[in-house]
């Protein structure tokens, strides 16, 4: 007996893939707000009622694209981290940062869907949470590994957060950064926001005519953030 998918299931999977591929192309021309199931159906040569059997609404299609995007980032970052020597914590940090930037530059419209302006009227469901934090789990794991190994040596002079809510925030963040003390969690948040800020500024054209070599600027910024977290790098890095 064939333990694989039935012919109907294979056809459905193929049509679903084709729908999402066309929708990704629409993101490039129309943006997320302009995504249209009817337009996708026209390009596929389907009647509009047929496409609703696969995605009942535009929001369902958006959710599928968002989950696919987050999972693609998660796959890329996890693979990059696995390829590094486990004890090279600073190298792992730089590698996953580079990997995220490379993915964003190769998939700018998908990155914009995930990390750009919210789509008017769209509320992401809980289904997106697991895929959305896969890369964060990798970053947090690198820092937790380094902390457990006793090799983190953070740069001095960073003030601890004073907001009364911070201890609760840090406790929630420790779900993806297990074992880190509050001050290292705070540094991790600063570095994480700097990572996405650097990528977004480059991708959305904010460096135009200012930063002429964004790759080198990114490398320098992420090395600085690595030192800020407490990773050791050669003095000339």
C-alpha positions as CSV (number, residue, x, y, z in Angstrom):
1,X,0.0,0.0,0.0
2,X,1.3,3.4,-0.9
3,X,2.1,5.2,2.3
4,X,2.5,8.6,0.5
5,X,0.0,11.2,-0.4
6,X,-2.9,10.4,-2.6
7,X,-3.1,11.8,-6.1
8,X,-5.7,14.4,-4.9
9,X,-3.4,15.5,-2.1
10,X,-0.5,15.9,-4.4
11,X,-2.6,18.0,-6.8
12,X,-3.8,20.1,-4.0
13,X,-0.3,20.6,-2.7
14,X,1.0,21.6,-6.1
15,X,-1.9,24.1,-6.7
16,X,-1.3,25.5,-3.2
17,X,2.4,26.0,-4.1
18,X,1.5,27.6,-7.4
19,X,-0.9,30.0,-5.7
20,X,1.7,31.1,-3.1
21,X,4.4,31.5,-5.8
22,X,2.1,33.8,-7.8
23,X,1.2,35.7,-4.6
24,X,4.9,36.3,-3.9
25,X,5.3,37.8,-7.3
26,X,2.3,40.0,-6.5
27,X,4.0,41.3,-3.4
28,X,6.8,42.6,-5.6
29,X,4.4,44.6,-7.9
30,X,1.4,45.4,-5.7
31,X,2.7,45.1,-2.1
32,X,1.0,43.2,0.6
33,X,-2.0,45.6,0.8
34,X,-2.7,45.0,-2.9
35,X,-2.6,41.2,-2.7
36,X,-5.7,39.9,-4.5
37,X,-7.1,36.4,-4.6
38,X,-9.0,37.3,-7.7
39,X,-5.8,38.5,-9.5
40,X,-4.1,35.3,-8.5
41,X,-7.0,33.2,-9.9
42,X,-6.9,35.1,-13.2
43,X,-3.1,34.5,-13.6
44,X,-3.7,30.8,-12.9
45,X,-6.7,30.6,-15.3
46,X,-9.0,29.6,-12.5
47,X,-12.4,30.9,-11.7
48,X,-12.3,33.1,-8.6
49,X,-14.6,30.8,-6.7
50,X,-12.2,27.8,-7.1
51,X,-9.3,29.6,-5.4
52,X,-11.3,30.1,-2.3
53,X,-11.2,26.3,-1.8
54,X,-7.5,26.7,-1.1
55,X,-7.5,30.1,0.7
56,X,-10.9,31.2,2.0
57,X,-9.7,34.9,2.3
58,X,-6.9,37.2,1.4
59,X,-5.8,37.1,5.1
60,X,-5.5,33.3,4.9
61,X,-3.2,33.7,1.9
62,X,-1.2,36.4,3.7
63,X,-0.8,34.1,6.7
64,X,0.5,31.3,4.5
65,X,3.1,33.7,2.9
66,X,4.1,35.0,6.4
67,X,4.5,31.5,7.8
68,X,6.5,30.4,4.7
69,X,8.7,33.4,5.0
70,X,9.5,33.0,8.7
71,X,10.2,29.3,8.1
72,X,12.5,30.1,5.3
73,X,14.5,32.4,7.5
74,X,14.4,29.8,10.3
75,X,15.7,27.1,7.9
76,X,18.5,29.4,6.7
77,X,19.6,30.6,10.1
78,X,19.5,27.2,11.7
79,X,21.5,25.6,8.9
80,X,24.1,28.4,9.1
81,X,24.5,28.0,12.9
82,X,24.8,24.2,12.6
83,X,27.7,24.7,10.1
84,X,29.7,26.6,12.6
85,X,32.0,25.2,15.3
86,X,29.7,25.1,18.4
87,X,32.4,26.7,20.6
88,X,32.9,29.7,18.2
89,X,30.1,31.7,19.8
90,X,31.2,35.0,18.3
91,X,31.6,33.4,14.8
92,X,28.1,31.9,15.1
93,X,26.6,35.3,15.9
94,X,28.2,36.9,12.9
95,X,27.3,34.0,10.6
96,X,23.6,34.1,11.5
97,X,23.6,37.8,11.1
98,X,25.1,37.6,7.6
99,X,22.7,34.8,6.7
100,X,19.7,36.9,7.7
101,X,21.0,39.9,5.7
102,X,21.6,37.7,2.6
103,X,18.1,36.2,2.8
104,X,16.6,39.7,3.1
105,X,18.5,41.0,0.1
106,X,17.5,37.9,-1.9
107,X,13.8,38.2,-0.8
108,X,13.2,41.9,-0.2
109,X,9.4,41.8,-0.7
110,X,9.0,38.8,1.6
111,X,11.2,40.5,4.2
112,X,9.1,43.7,3.9
113,X,5.9,41.6,4.5
114,X,7.5,40.2,7.7
115,X,9.3,43.2,9.1
116,X,7.9,46.2,7.2
117,X,4.8,48.2,7.8
118,X,1.7,46.3,9.1
119,X,-0.8,45.4,6.4
120,X,-3.9,47.5,7.1
121,X,-6.8,45.4,8.4
122,X,-4.7,42.2,8.8
123,X,-4.1,40.6,12.3
124,X,-1.6,37.8,12.3
125,X,-3.0,34.6,14.0
126,X,-1.2,32.6,16.6
127,X,-0.1,30.1,13.9
128,X,2.6,32.6,13.0
129,X,4.3,32.8,16.4
130,X,6.2,29.5,16.3
131,X,7.7,30.2,12.8
132,X,8.4,33.8,13.7
133,X,10.7,33.0,16.7
134,X,12.7,30.3,15.1
135,X,15.6,32.7,14.2
136,X,15.3,34.3,17.7
137,X,15.7,30.9,19.3
138,X,19.0,30.5,17.4
139,X,20.3,33.9,18.5
140,X,19.2,33.3,22.1
141,X,20.8,29.8,22.0
142,X,24.2,31.2,20.9
143,X,24.2,33.7,23.8
144,X,23.0,31.1,26.3
145,X,25.7,28.7,25.1
146,X,28.4,31.4,25.5
147,X,27.1,32.3,29.0
148,X,27.1,28.7,30.2
149,X,30.7,28.3,28.8
150,X,31.7,31.4,30.8
151,X,33.2,33.2,27.8
152,X,31.0,36.2,27.7
153,X,32.9,39.3,28.6
154,X,30.5,42.3,28.0
155,X,31.9,45.7,27.3
156,X,31.6,47.8,30.5
157,X,29.4,50.9,31.0
158,X,26.1,49.6,29.8
159,X,23.3,50.7,32.2
160,X,20.9,48.1,33.4
161,X,17.2,48.8,32.5
162,X,15.4,50.6,35.3
163,X,11.8,50.2,34.2
164,X,9.8,48.2,36.8
165,X,8.5,46.0,34.0
166,X,11.9,44.8,32.9
167,X,12.3,41.8,35.2
168,X,9.0,40.5,33.7
169,X,10.1,41.2,30.2
170,X,13.5,39.5,30.8
171,X,11.7,36.4,32.3
172,X,9.6,36.1,29.1
173,X,12.6,36.5,26.9
174,X,14.5,33.8,28.8
175,X,12.1,31.3,27.1
176,X,14.4,31.7,24.1
177,X,17.5,32.8,26.0
178,X,17.6,30.2,28.8
179,X,19.8,31.0,31.8
180,X,20.8,34.5,30.8
181,X,20.9,37.1,33.6
182,X,18.8,40.2,33.1
183,X,21.7,42.5,32.0
184,X,22.8,40.0,29.3
185,X,19.2,39.7,28.1
186,X,19.0,43.5,27.8
187,X,22.2,43.5,25.7
188,X,20.7,40.7,23.5
189,X,17.6,42.8,22.9
190,X,19.8,45.8,21.9
191,X,21.9,43.7,19.5
192,X,18.8,42.0,18.0
193,X,17.1,45.3,17.3
194,X,20.4,46.7,15.8
195,X,20.5,43.6,13.5
196,X,17.1,44.2,12.1
197,X,17.5,47.9,12.0
198,X,20.7,47.7,10.0
199,X,19.0,45.3,7.5
200,X,15.9,47.3,7.2
201,X,17.7,50.6,6.7
202,X,19.7,49.1,3.9
203,X,16.8,47.2,2.3
204,X,14.4,50.1,2.4
205,X,16.9,52.5,0.8
206,X,17.8,54.6,3.8
207,X,21.5,54.3,3.1
208,X,21.4,55.6,-0.5
209,X,24.1,58.1,-1.3
210,X,25.4,57.8,2.3
211,X,26.7,54.3,3.0
212,X,28.4,53.3,-0.2
213,X,29.6,49.9,1.0
214,X,26.7,48.6,3.1
215,X,28.2,45.1,3.4
216,X,31.3,46.3,5.2
217,X,29.2,48.7,7.3
218,X,27.0,45.7,8.3
219,X,30.0,43.6,9.2
220,X,31.4,46.3,11.4
221,X,28.1,47.0,13.1
222,X,27.4,43.3,13.9
223,X,31.0,42.9,15.1
224,X,30.5,45.9,17.4
225,X,27.2,44.3,18.6
226,X,29.0,41.0,19.2
227,X,31.6,42.7,21.4
228,X,28.8,44.6,23.1
229,X,27.1,41.2,24.0
230,X,30.4,39.9,25.2
231,X,31.9,37.9,22.4
232,X,35.7,38.1,21.8
233,X,37.0,39.1,18.4
234,X,40.5,39.9,17.1
235,X,41.4,43.5,17.6
236,X,41.4,44.1,13.9
237,X,38.0,42.5,13.2
